[in-house]
Amino acid sequence: MTLVDEHADHPDDAHDGIVLSAHDIKVAFGETVILDGLSLDIRRGEILGFVGASGAGKSVLLRTVLGLVKKQAGTIELFGVDVDKASDAERLRIDMRLGVLFQQGALFSALTVLENVQVPMREYLDLPKKLMDELAMLKIELVGLPPDAARKYPSELSGGMIKRAALARALALDPDIVFLDEPTSGLDPISAAEFDELVVKLRDTMNLTVYMVTHDLDSLFTACDRIAVLGKKRVLVQGTVEDMLKSEEPWVRSYFRGKRARQLDLATRAQP
């Protein structure tokens, strides 16, 4: 068995290039409503940046899409399948097409990098150890980690290496969509820029769709094809960086046209 075999045939696939569609989503914790009437589509092959104020519910939506948080209303379709109506077999196929990098990496501290990358393989596939080792090493190389990183534990890694190891795990099953939750948080500017470049390269070479929850203006300006802004419990604005710069929505204007954003735009334009 190979990973390619697992992804060879998908009778249930995207409609009109939309691989993820959330419609009229409501999520509440007790009496506190976090999301209400939220709708968002993600297109095949794009890097979507999902941004909003701290505590607005960006990670809540991501976890809701993944089935980790229960919604009170609305529908979520992945690859054209309503996940609430999916059979167990359909849900399994869908889950295998998703890769997730949680905030701070969320690596298992008692496992080596190699073993961490193999976790999804052990959960979903029945492969010989030798083949799993080879596949995991390919993913480790793919994200730019040196071969000797495979034998190290998370405590022996730098922040940037942890992010890359977590990304290698997210890519373990050759997913179609990768969800990144604050992937550059805690990284220095150089490491963050290198990570953004890596994400774009992987999107192009692996034909990935990327859903990136972020606060990082650099990521939004340099890596994202489209941006969706969360506010007032729903998506306020969505479009390109140029659309964000033209928006008169107060939070969007402050975020994208404030002093720091203008400095970033000037620095970006000054690059050769």
Buried (B, 14 or more C-beta within 10 A) or exposed (E): EEBEEBBEEBEBEBEEEBBBBBBBBBBBEEEEBBBBBBBBBBBBBBBBBBBBBEEBBBBBBBBBBBBEBEBEEBBBBBBBBEBEEBEEEBBEBBBBBBBBBBBBBBBEEEBBBBBBBBBBBEEBBEBEEEBBBEBBBBBBBBBBBEEEBBEBBBEEBEBBBBBBBBBBBBBBBBBBBBBBBBBBBBBEEEBBBBBBEBBBEBBEEEEBBBBBBBBBBBBBBBBBBBBBBBBEBBBBBBBEBEBBBBBEBEBBBEBBBEEEBEEBBEEEEEEE
